[in-house]
Amino acid sequence: MYYPKKFYVGDIVETKKEHPCGSKQWEVIRVGADFKIKCIGCSRIVMLPRPKFEKSVKKTIKSAAPEENNIENS
């Protein structure tokens, strides 16, 4: 069974291959069936389908995951 990896808007990820500008770091701008990512080096924006994006990511450098413990419902 396929379980998609968790990525959030604002995450900084490192890819396996370099962008032509020389940077490997990207900021996630949009998540869903397609991902929109912005190069940290030159600010170029690229849109990729989810499977291609997940294969190209080497690691997450900075996560923007929402924290669930900050808000308590009374």
N, CA, C and O of each residue as an XYZ file, in Angstrom:
296
protein
N       0.841     -1.184      0.000
C       0.000      0.000      0.000
C       0.887      1.249      0.000
O       1.928      1.274      0.656
N       0.472      2.276     -0.734
C       1.240      3.509     -0.878
C       0.836      4.523      0.189
O      -0.338      4.869      0.316
N       1.813      4.992      0.948
C       1.586      6.047      1.926
C       2.422      7.250      1.533
O       3.651      7.172      1.556
N       1.789      8.369      1.170
C       2.569      9.547      0.778
C       3.352     10.109      1.956
O       2.893     10.074      3.098
N       4.529     10.624      1.664
C       5.348     11.251      2.704
C       4.709     12.575      3.083
O       3.992     13.180      2.287
N       4.974     13.019      4.305
C       4.388     14.259      4.794
C       5.304     15.440      4.472
O       6.442     15.506      4.937
N       4.792     16.360      3.677
C       5.474     17.610      3.392
C       4.500     18.735      3.674
O       3.294     18.577      3.485
N       5.008     19.859      4.121
C       4.174     21.002      4.468
C       4.658     22.240      3.734
O       5.830     22.335      3.370
N       3.755     23.190      3.518
C       4.128     24.466      2.916
C       5.128     25.145      3.846
O       4.883     25.274      5.046
N       6.250     25.576      3.288
C       7.295     26.224      4.082
C       8.477     25.320      4.379
O       9.501     25.798      4.867
N       8.365     24.012      4.096
C       9.492     23.093      4.291
C      10.639     23.477      3.361
O      10.412     23.941      2.244
N      11.859     23.283      3.821
C      13.046     23.430      2.977
C      13.588     22.024      2.770
O      13.910     21.334      3.737
N      13.692     21.591      1.505
C      14.153     20.239      1.187
C      15.412     20.297      0.329
O      15.664     21.277     -0.372
N      16.194     19.223      0.403
C      17.381     19.092     -0.439
C      17.116     17.996     -1.454
O      16.647     16.914     -1.099
N      17.417     18.275     -2.729
C      17.194     17.310     -3.793
C      18.476     16.549     -4.112
O      19.571     16.962     -3.732
N      18.320     15.435     -4.813
C      19.466     14.613     -5.195
C      20.320     15.318     -6.248
O      21.549     15.249     -6.209
N      19.657     15.997     -7.190
C      20.373     16.695     -8.264
C      20.357     18.196     -8.041
O      19.430     18.739     -7.440
N      21.399     18.863     -8.533
C      21.474     20.317     -8.436
C      20.608     20.988     -9.497
O      20.413     20.460    -10.592
N      20.101     22.152     -9.149
C      19.447     23.024    -10.122
C      20.567     23.652    -10.959
O      21.686     23.767    -10.459
N      20.324     24.054    -12.183
C      21.381     24.672    -12.991
C      22.084     25.867    -12.322
O      23.222     26.178    -12.673
N      21.433     26.532    -11.379
C      22.070     27.659    -10.682
C      23.082     27.173     -9.649
O      23.869     27.970     -9.138
N      23.074     25.874     -9.334
C      24.038     25.308     -8.387
C      23.458     24.983     -7.019
O      24.147     24.379     -6.197
N      22.230     25.358     -6.755
C      21.607     25.111     -5.463
C      20.878     23.766     -5.446
O      20.317     23.339     -6.455
N      20.894     23.109     -4.288
C      20.138     21.869     -4.108
C      18.963     22.071     -3.153
O      18.216     21.129     -2.889
N      18.793     23.279     -2.637
C      17.761     23.542     -1.638
C      16.551     24.218     -2.266
O      16.672     25.141     -3.072
N      15.368     23.725     -1.867
C      14.102     24.212     -2.405
C      13.127     24.464     -1.265
O      13.162     23.769     -0.249
N      12.263     25.448     -1.426
C      11.187     25.714     -0.474
C       9.881     25.226     -1.074
O       9.581     25.510     -2.233
N       9.099     24.487     -0.283
C       7.810     23.972     -0.739
C       6.785     25.098     -0.637
O       6.583     25.671      0.434
N       6.137     25.411     -1.766
C       5.143     26.488     -1.818
C       3.729     25.929     -1.847
O       2.815     26.542     -1.297
N       3.530     24.765     -2.484
C       2.202     24.165     -2.612
C       2.332     22.657     -2.509
O       3.261     22.074     -3.067
N       1.406     22.019     -1.796
C       1.387     20.559     -1.685
C       0.051     20.028     -2.166
O      -0.952     20.741     -2.170
N       0.052     18.776     -2.570
C      -1.164     18.143     -3.081
C      -0.775     17.083     -4.084
O       0.253     16.425     -3.927
N      -1.579     16.910     -5.109
C      -1.251     15.967     -6.174
C      -0.023     16.456     -6.935
O       0.774     15.657     -7.427
N       0.121     17.782     -7.028
C       1.300     18.412     -7.610
C       1.985     19.233     -6.532
O       1.337     19.724     -5.608
N       3.294     19.380     -6.653
C       4.056     20.198     -5.724
C       4.602     21.398     -6.471
O       5.074     21.270     -7.601
N       4.538     22.562     -5.848
C       5.184     23.749     -6.390
C       6.328     24.065     -5.439
O       6.127     24.226     -4.235
N       7.538     24.153     -6.002
C       8.721     24.410     -5.185
C       9.494     25.591     -5.755
O       9.475     25.838     -6.961
N      10.186     26.329     -4.855
C      10.954     27.497     -5.260
C      12.413     27.281     -4.906
O      12.734     26.922     -3.773
N      13.304     27.497     -5.875
C      14.738     27.336     -5.671
C      15.220     28.416     -4.707
O      14.889     29.590     -4.869
N      16.001     28.020     -3.705
C      16.535     28.974     -2.737
C      17.614     29.843     -3.390
O      17.780     31.007     -3.026
N      18.348     29.274     -4.354
C      19.448     29.998     -4.986
C      19.007     31.104     -5.924
O      19.531     32.216     -5.855
N      18.039     30.818     -6.814
C      17.683     31.792     -7.857
C      16.202     32.173     -7.859
O      15.780     32.966     -8.700
N      15.422     31.640     -6.958
C      13.981     31.929     -6.817
C      13.120     31.449     -7.981
O      11.995     31.919     -8.152
N      13.635     30.523     -8.778
C      12.851     29.938     -9.874
C      11.787     29.033     -9.267
O      12.064     28.313     -8.308
N      10.576     29.059     -9.811
C       9.483     28.222     -9.311
C       9.221     27.098    -10.308
O       9.119     27.331    -11.512
N       9.115     25.869     -9.785
C       8.909     24.678    -10.608
C       7.726     23.911    -10.035
O       7.543     23.855     -8.819
N       6.921     23.319    -10.919
C       5.800     22.496    -10.489
C       6.055     21.054    -10.916
O       6.362     20.792    -12.078
N       5.927     20.115     -9.968
C       6.203     18.702    -10.226
C       5.053     17.837     -9.730
O       4.411     18.183     -8.738
N       4.778     16.714    -10.400
C       3.809     15.764     -9.854
C       4.381     15.119     -8.584
O       5.598     14.992     -8.443
N       3.505     14.715     -7.669
C       3.930     14.172     -6.380
C       4.949     13.033     -6.488
O       5.963     13.081     -5.791
N       4.731     12.006     -7.331
C       5.713     10.909     -7.381
C       7.117     11.369     -7.780
O       8.106     10.903     -7.213
N       7.208     12.265     -8.737
C       8.517     12.758     -9.172
C       9.176     13.580     -8.066
O      10.380     13.461     -7.840
N       8.394     14.412     -7.375
C       8.929     15.221     -6.279
C       9.460     14.334     -5.160
O      10.565     14.552     -4.664
N       8.662     13.317     -4.754
C       9.079     12.440     -3.653
C      10.347     11.662     -3.994
O      11.171     11.411     -3.114
N      10.514     11.277     -5.260
C      11.727     10.560     -5.666
C      12.944     11.472     -5.682
O      14.060     11.018     -5.429
N      12.745     12.747     -5.974
C      13.882     13.659     -6.104
C      14.370     14.220     -4.768
O      15.483     14.741     -4.698
N      13.566     14.127     -3.708
C      13.957     14.689     -2.415
C      14.914     13.744     -1.699
O      14.641     12.553     -1.546
N      16.043     14.304     -1.261
C      17.037     13.545     -0.520
C      16.742     13.621      0.978
O      16.729     12.598      1.664
N      16.502     14.848      1.490
C      16.177     15.011      2.909
C      15.471     16.345      3.131
O      15.527     17.250      2.299
N      14.807     16.435      4.279
C      14.158     17.681      4.687
C      15.122     18.419      5.600
O      15.526     17.894      6.637
N      15.489     19.631      5.218
C      16.437     20.424      6.003
C      15.721     21.141      7.138
O      16.170     21.103      8.283
N      14.596     21.801      6.819
C      13.811     22.513      7.826
C      12.350     22.160      7.615
O      11.816     22.312      6.516
N      11.713     21.691      8.662
C      10.311     21.309      8.559
C       9.418     22.411      9.098
O       9.729     23.036     10.112
N       8.318     22.644      8.422
C       7.331     23.637      8.849
C       6.070     22.935      9.341
O       4.962     23.443      9.170
N       6.244     21.765      9.951
C       5.099     20.983     10.431
C       4.376     21.735     11.540
O       5.018     22.273     12.442
N       3.056     21.778     11.483
C       2.300     22.446     12.545
C       2.389     21.661     13.847
O       2.355     20.430     13.853
N       2.502     22.387     14.937
C       2.575     21.730     16.236
C       1.175     21.606     16.813
O       0.435     22.585     16.897
N       0.823     20.390     17.208
C      -0.534     20.118     17.683
C      -0.709     20.419     19.172
O      -1.841     20.569     19.630
N       0.361     20.509     19.925
C       0.273     20.677     21.378
C       0.103     22.125     21.801
O      -0.171     22.385     22.972
N       0.256     23.077     20.889
C       0.153     24.502     21.253
C      -1.276     24.929     21.548
O      -1.486     25.794     22.398
N      -2.256     24.357     20.882
C      -3.647     24.772     21.038
C      -4.421     23.675     21.759
O      -4.478     22.530     21.311
N      -5.009     24.052     22.879
C      -5.829     23.092     23.622
C      -7.250     23.615     23.646
O      -7.498     24.758     24.029
N      -8.184     22.768     23.234
C      -9.594     23.150     23.250
C     -10.163     22.965     24.650
O     -10.007     21.904     25.254
N     -10.827     24.005     25.169
C     -11.406     23.913     26.508
C     -12.900     23.811     26.426
O     -13.570     23.725     27.455
